[in-house]
């Protein structure tokens, strides 16, 4: 079972989605912080 399974089971797909959202939020916060800093 690789993480990048083309047809992941529901639980794994949910986990990957959650990780992706967390990573996306982190990137957005980083960009906002960079733009907001003087």
Predicted model as a PDB file, atoms N, CA, C, CB and O in Angstrom, pLDDT in the B-factor column:
MODEL        1                                                                  
ATOM      1  N   UNK A   1       0.841  -1.202   0.000  1.00 48.00           N  
ATOM      2  CA  UNK A   1       0.000   0.000   0.000  1.00 48.00           C  
ATOM      3  C   UNK A   1       0.876   1.252   0.000  1.00 48.00           C  
ATOM      4  CB  UNK A   1      -0.951   0.006   1.227  1.00 48.00           C  
ATOM      5  O   UNK A   1       1.417   1.641   1.035  1.00 48.00           O  
ATOM      6  N   UNK A   2       1.007   1.868  -1.152  1.00 55.00           N  
ATOM      7  CA  UNK A   2       1.760   3.112  -1.207  1.00 55.00           C  
ATOM      8  C   UNK A   2       0.828   4.289  -0.941  1.00 55.00           C  
ATOM      9  CB  UNK A   2       2.462   3.269  -2.573  1.00 55.00           C  
ATOM     10  O   UNK A   2      -0.380   4.197  -1.161  1.00 55.00           O  
ATOM     11  N   UNK A   3       1.399   5.396  -0.467  1.00 58.00           N  
ATOM     12  CA  UNK A   3       0.582   6.559  -0.144  1.00 58.00           C  
ATOM     13  C   UNK A   3      -0.039   7.127  -1.410  1.00 58.00           C  
ATOM     14  CB  UNK A   3       1.419   7.632   0.574  1.00 58.00           C  
ATOM     15  O   UNK A   3      -1.147   7.662  -1.378  1.00 58.00           O  
ATOM     16  N   UNK A   4       0.684   7.010  -2.537  1.00 60.00           N  
ATOM     17  CA  UNK A   4       0.186   7.583  -3.785  1.00 60.00           C  
ATOM     18  C   UNK A   4      -0.566   6.536  -4.597  1.00 60.00           C  
ATOM     19  CB  UNK A   4       1.341   8.163  -4.610  1.00 60.00           C  
ATOM     20  O   UNK A   4      -0.401   6.443  -5.813  1.00 60.00           O  
ATOM     21  N   UNK A   5      -1.405   5.740  -3.903  1.00 59.00           N  
ATOM     22  CA  UNK A   5      -2.210   4.734  -4.574  1.00 59.00           C  
ATOM     23  C   UNK A   5      -3.216   5.431  -5.488  1.00 59.00           C  
ATOM     24  CB  UNK A   5      -2.930   3.821  -3.545  1.00 59.00           C  
ATOM     25  O   UNK A   5      -3.946   6.313  -5.035  1.00 59.00           O  
ATOM     26  N   UNK A   6      -3.268   5.050  -6.765  1.00 63.00           N  
ATOM     27  CA  UNK A   6      -4.188   5.715  -7.704  1.00 63.00           C  
ATOM     28  C   UNK A   6      -5.649   5.585  -7.267  1.00 63.00           C  
ATOM     29  CB  UNK A   6      -4.019   5.130  -9.110  1.00 63.00           C  
ATOM     30  O   UNK A   6      -6.452   6.485  -7.514  1.00 63.00           O  
ATOM     31  N   UNK A   7      -5.994   4.477  -6.623  1.00 63.00           N  
ATOM     32  CA  UNK A   7      -7.362   4.247  -6.166  1.00 63.00           C  
ATOM     33  C   UNK A   7      -7.364   3.941  -4.676  1.00 63.00           C  
ATOM     34  CB  UNK A   7      -8.019   3.093  -6.956  1.00 63.00           C  
ATOM     35  O   UNK A   7      -7.589   2.798  -4.280  1.00 63.00           O  
ATOM     36  N   UNK A   8      -7.116   4.948  -3.846  1.00 58.00           N  
ATOM     37  CA  UNK A   8      -7.018   4.720  -2.405  1.00 58.00           C  
ATOM     38  C   UNK A   8      -8.377   4.424  -1.790  1.00 58.00           C  
ATOM     39  CB  UNK A   8      -6.395   5.929  -1.721  1.00 58.00           C  
ATOM     40  O   UNK A   8      -9.416   4.823  -2.316  1.00 58.00           O  
ATOM     41  N   UNK A   9      -8.349   3.720  -0.673  1.00 66.00           N  
ATOM     42  CA  UNK A   9      -9.596   3.470   0.050  1.00 66.00           C  
ATOM     43  C   UNK A   9     -10.075   4.778   0.672  1.00 66.00           C  
ATOM     44  CB  UNK A   9      -9.403   2.372   1.145  1.00 66.00           C  
ATOM     45  O   UNK A   9      -9.333   5.758   0.734  1.00 66.00           O  
ATOM     46  N   UNK A  10     -11.331   4.778   1.133  1.00 69.00           N  
ATOM     47  CA  UNK A  10     -11.931   6.006   1.654  1.00 69.00           C  
ATOM     48  C   UNK A  10     -11.112   6.615   2.777  1.00 69.00           C  
ATOM     49  CB  UNK A  10     -13.333   5.732   2.142  1.00 69.00           C  
ATOM     50  O   UNK A  10     -10.856   7.819   2.770  1.00 69.00           O  
ATOM     51  N   UNK A  11     -10.696   5.801   3.746  1.00 68.00           N  
ATOM     52  CA  UNK A  11      -9.945   6.321   4.881  1.00 68.00           C  
ATOM     53  C   UNK A  11      -8.657   6.977   4.431  1.00 68.00           C  
ATOM     54  CB  UNK A  11      -9.645   5.213   5.874  1.00 68.00           C  
ATOM     55  O   UNK A  11      -8.295   8.054   4.904  1.00 68.00           O  
ATOM     56  N   UNK A  12      -7.963   6.315   3.506  1.00 72.00           N  
ATOM     57  CA  UNK A  12      -6.686   6.865   3.055  1.00 72.00           C  
ATOM     58  C   UNK A  12      -6.904   8.159   2.267  1.00 72.00           C  
ATOM     59  CB  UNK A  12      -5.929   5.833   2.191  1.00 72.00           C  
ATOM     60  O   UNK A  12      -6.139   9.114   2.400  1.00 72.00           O  
ATOM     61  N   UNK A  13      -7.954   8.178   1.449  1.00 77.00           N  
ATOM     62  CA  UNK A  13      -8.222   9.388   0.666  1.00 77.00           C  
ATOM     63  C   UNK A  13      -8.520  10.558   1.600  1.00 77.00           C  
ATOM     64  CB  UNK A  13      -9.406   9.161  -0.311  1.00 77.00           C  
ATOM     65  O   UNK A  13      -8.077  11.683   1.364  1.00 77.00           O  
ATOM     66  N   UNK A  14      -9.275  10.279   2.661  1.00 82.00           N  
ATOM     67  CA  UNK A  14      -9.589  11.320   3.639  1.00 82.00           C  
ATOM     68  C   UNK A  14      -8.312  11.824   4.296  1.00 82.00           C  
ATOM     69  CB  UNK A  14     -10.570  10.790   4.705  1.00 82.00           C  
ATOM     70  O   UNK A  14      -8.133  13.029   4.474  1.00 82.00           O  
ATOM     71  N   UNK A  15      -7.425  10.901   4.657  1.00 83.00           N  
ATOM     72  CA  UNK A  15      -6.172  11.284   5.309  1.00 83.00           C  
ATOM     73  C   UNK A  15      -5.335  12.156   4.382  1.00 83.00           C  
ATOM     74  CB  UNK A  15      -5.375  10.034   5.731  1.00 83.00           C  
ATOM     75  O   UNK A  15      -4.800  13.182   4.800  1.00 83.00           O  
ATOM     76  N   UNK A  16      -5.227  11.743   3.127  1.00 85.00           N  
ATOM     77  CA  UNK A  16      -4.442  12.521   2.156  1.00 85.00           C  
ATOM     78  C   UNK A  16      -5.056  13.905   1.963  1.00 85.00           C  
ATOM     79  CB  UNK A  16      -4.360  11.778   0.799  1.00 85.00           C  
ATOM     80  O   UNK A  16      -4.338  14.898   1.846  1.00 85.00           O  
ATOM     81  N   UNK A  17      -6.389  13.965   1.929  1.00 88.00           N  
ATOM     82  CA  UNK A  17      -7.061  15.255   1.764  1.00 88.00           C  
ATOM     83  C   UNK A  17      -6.771  16.167   2.944  1.00 88.00           C  
ATOM     84  CB  UNK A  17      -8.574  15.060   1.606  1.00 88.00           C  
ATOM     85  O   UNK A  17      -6.482  17.350   2.767  1.00 88.00           O  
ATOM     86  N   UNK A  18      -6.850  15.607   4.168  1.00 89.00           N  
ATOM     87  CA  UNK A  18      -6.592  16.402   5.369  1.00 89.00           C  
ATOM     88  C   UNK A  18      -5.153  16.921   5.355  1.00 89.00           C  
ATOM     89  CB  UNK A  18      -6.854  15.565   6.646  1.00 89.00           C  
ATOM     90  O   UNK A  18      -4.903  18.085   5.670  1.00 89.00           O  
ATOM     91  N   UNK A  19      -4.212  16.049   4.989  1.00 91.00           N  
ATOM     92  CA  UNK A  19      -2.812  16.473   4.946  1.00 91.00           C  
ATOM     93  C   UNK A  19      -2.623  17.576   3.899  1.00 91.00           C  
ATOM     94  CB  UNK A  19      -1.887  15.268   4.635  1.00 91.00           C  
ATOM     95  O   UNK A  19      -1.889  18.538   4.126  1.00 91.00           O  
ATOM     96  N   UNK A  20      -3.284  17.427   2.767  1.00 92.00           N  
ATOM     97  CA  UNK A  20      -3.180  18.431   1.715  1.00 92.00           C  
ATOM     98  C   UNK A  20      -3.738  19.769   2.157  1.00 92.00           C  
ATOM     99  CB  UNK A  20      -3.899  17.963   0.469  1.00 92.00           C  
ATOM    100  O   UNK A  20      -3.150  20.814   1.878  1.00 92.00           O  
ATOM    101  N   UNK A  21      -4.873  19.744   2.846  1.00 94.00           N  
ATOM    102  CA  UNK A  21      -5.483  20.983   3.334  1.00 94.00           C  
ATOM    103  C   UNK A  21      -4.571  21.644   4.359  1.00 94.00           C  
ATOM    104  CB  UNK A  21      -6.874  20.705   3.951  1.00 94.00           C  
ATOM    105  O   UNK A  21      -4.374  22.859   4.325  1.00 94.00           O  
ATOM    106  N   UNK A  22      -4.012  20.846   5.273  1.00 95.00           N  
ATOM    107  CA  UNK A  22      -3.113  21.400   6.293  1.00 95.00           C  
ATOM    108  C   UNK A  22      -1.896  22.048   5.628  1.00 95.00           C  
ATOM    109  CB  UNK A  22      -2.660  20.293   7.286  1.00 95.00           C  
ATOM    110  O   UNK A  22      -1.466  23.132   6.022  1.00 95.00           O  
ATOM    111  N   UNK A  23      -1.347  21.368   4.613  1.00 96.00           N  
ATOM    112  CA  UNK A  23      -0.183  21.913   3.914  1.00 96.00           C  
ATOM    113  C   UNK A  23      -0.552  23.204   3.193  1.00 96.00           C  
ATOM    114  CB  UNK A  23       0.382  20.885   2.914  1.00 96.00           C  
ATOM    115  O   UNK A  23       0.210  24.171   3.202  1.00 96.00           O  
ATOM    116  N   UNK A  24      -1.736  23.212   2.563  1.00 96.00           N  
ATOM    117  CA  UNK A  24      -2.182  24.402   1.850  1.00 96.00           C  
ATOM    118  C   UNK A  24      -2.359  25.582   2.788  1.00 96.00           C  
ATOM    119  CB  UNK A  24      -3.480  24.123   1.121  1.00 96.00           C  
ATOM    120  O   UNK A  24      -1.955  26.700   2.468  1.00 96.00           O  
ATOM    121  N   UNK A  25      -2.970  25.336   3.962  1.00 97.00           N  
ATOM    122  CA  UNK A  25      -3.170  26.404   4.937  1.00 97.00           C  
ATOM    123  C   UNK A  25      -1.825  26.953   5.405  1.00 97.00           C  
ATOM    124  CB  UNK A  25      -3.989  25.895   6.138  1.00 97.00           C  
ATOM    125  O   UNK A  25      -1.651  28.162   5.556  1.00 97.00           O  
ATOM    126  N   UNK A  26      -0.874  26.040   5.631  1.00 97.00           N  
ATOM    127  CA  UNK A  26       0.454  26.463   6.068  1.00 97.00           C  
ATOM    128  C   UNK A  26       1.107  27.371   5.019  1.00 97.00           C  
ATOM    129  CB  UNK A  26       1.345  25.235   6.340  1.00 97.00           C  
ATOM    130  O   UNK A  26       1.714  28.386   5.359  1.00 97.00           O  
ATOM    131  N   UNK A  27       0.976  26.996   3.749  1.00 97.00           N  
ATOM    132  CA  UNK A  27       1.565  27.791   2.668  1.00 97.00           C  
ATOM    133  C   UNK A  27       0.896  29.166   2.600  1.00 97.00           C  
ATOM    134  CB  UNK A  27       1.425  27.054   1.309  1.00 97.00           C  
ATOM    135  O   UNK A  27       1.571  30.184   2.448  1.00 97.00           O  
ATOM    136  N   UNK A  28      -0.432  29.186   2.712  1.00 96.00           N  
ATOM    137  CA  UNK A  28      -1.161  30.462   2.642  1.00 96.00           C  
ATOM    138  C   UNK A  28      -0.739  31.368   3.779  1.00 96.00           C  
ATOM    139  CB  UNK A  28      -2.686  30.231   2.686  1.00 96.00           C  
ATOM    140  O   UNK A  28      -0.500  32.558   3.570  1.00 96.00           O  
ATOM    141  N   UNK A  29      -0.643  30.813   4.997  1.00 96.00           N  
ATOM    142  CA  UNK A  29      -0.233  31.614   6.158  1.00 96.00           C  
ATOM    143  C   UNK A  29       1.183  32.156   5.926  1.00 96.00           C  
ATOM    144  CB  UNK A  29      -0.291  30.763   7.474  1.00 96.00           C  
ATOM    145  O   UNK A  29       1.470  33.314   6.229  1.00 96.00           O  
ATOM    146  N   UNK A  30       2.059  31.308   5.388  1.00 95.00           N  
ATOM    147  CA  UNK A  30       3.426  31.738   5.128  1.00 95.00           C  
ATOM    148  C   UNK A  30       3.467  32.887   4.126  1.00 95.00           C  
ATOM    149  CB  UNK A  30       4.257  30.569   4.616  1.00 95.00           C  
ATOM    150  O   UNK A  30       4.225  33.840   4.307  1.00 95.00           O  
ATOM    151  N   UNK A  31       2.655  32.802   3.067  1.00 95.00           N  
ATOM    152  CA  UNK A  31       2.628  33.865   2.060  1.00 95.00           C  
ATOM    153  C   UNK A  31       2.082  35.150   2.660  1.00 95.00           C  
ATOM    154  CB  UNK A  31       1.783  33.445   0.845  1.00 95.00           C  
ATOM    155  O   UNK A  31       2.623  36.229   2.418  1.00 95.00           O  
ATOM    156  N   UNK A  32       1.003  35.041   3.448  1.00 95.00           N  
ATOM    157  CA  UNK A  32       0.414  36.241   4.074  1.00 95.00           C  
ATOM    158  C   UNK A  32       1.435  36.879   5.019  1.00 95.00           C  
ATOM    159  CB  UNK A  32      -0.901  35.881   4.853  1.00 95.00           C  
ATOM    160  O   UNK A  32       1.592  38.100   5.041  1.00 95.00           O  
ATOM    161  N   UNK A  33       2.124  36.048   5.794  1.00 94.00           N  
ATOM    162  CA  UNK A  33       3.115  36.586   6.738  1.00 94.00           C  
ATOM    163  C   UNK A  33       4.243  37.288   5.986  1.00 94.00           C  
ATOM    164  CB  UNK A  33       3.690  35.457   7.629  1.00 94.00           C  
ATOM    165  O   UNK A  33       4.733  38.331   6.419  1.00 94.00           O  
ATOM    166  N   UNK A  34       4.652  36.708   4.855  1.00 94.00           N  
ATOM    167  CA  UNK A  34       5.713  37.321   4.057  1.00 94.00           C  
ATOM    168  C   UNK A  34       5.263  38.665   3.493  1.00 94.00           C  
ATOM    169  CB  UNK A  34       6.137  36.384   2.916  1.00 94.00           C  
ATOM    170  O   UNK A  34       6.028  39.629   3.497  1.00 94.00           O  
ATOM    171  N   UNK A  35       4.029  38.731   3.009  1.00 94.00           N  
ATOM    172  CA  UNK A  35       3.524  39.979   2.437  1.00 94.00           C  
ATOM    173  C   UNK A  35       3.282  41.023   3.525  1.00 94.00           C  
ATOM    174  CB  UNK A  35       2.230  39.722   1.655  1.00 94.00           C  
ATOM    175  O   UNK A  35       3.444  42.218   3.281  1.00 94.00           O  
ATOM    176  N   UNK A  36       2.896  40.581   4.724  1.00 93.00           N  
ATOM    177  CA  UNK A  36       2.558  41.516   5.786  1.00 93.00           C  
ATOM    178  C   UNK A  36       3.804  42.082   6.469  1.00 93.00           C  
ATOM    179  CB  UNK A  36       1.670  40.835   6.809  1.00 93.00           C  
ATOM    180  O   UNK A  36       3.765  43.158   7.065  1.00 93.00           O  
ATOM    181  N   UNK A  37       4.914  41.334   6.372  1.00 84.00           N  
ATOM    182  CA  UNK A  37       6.123  41.805   7.046  1.00 84.00           C  
ATOM    183  C   UNK A  37       6.692  43.013   6.318  1.00 84.00           C  
ATOM    184  CB  UNK A  37       7.177  40.685   7.127  1.00 84.00           C  
ATOM    185  O   UNK A  37       6.637  43.073   5.090  1.00 84.00           O  
ATOM    186  N   UNK A  38       7.231  43.963   7.045  1.00 77.00           N  
ATOM    187  CA  UNK A  38       7.763  45.192   6.436  1.00 77.00           C  
ATOM    188  C   UNK A  38       9.015  44.928   5.599  1.00 77.00           C  
ATOM    189  CB  UNK A  38       8.082  46.217   7.521  1.00 77.00           C  
ATOM    190  O   UNK A  38       9.580  45.858   5.023  1.00 77.00           O  
TER     191      UNK A  38                                                      
ENDMDL                                                                          
END                                                                             
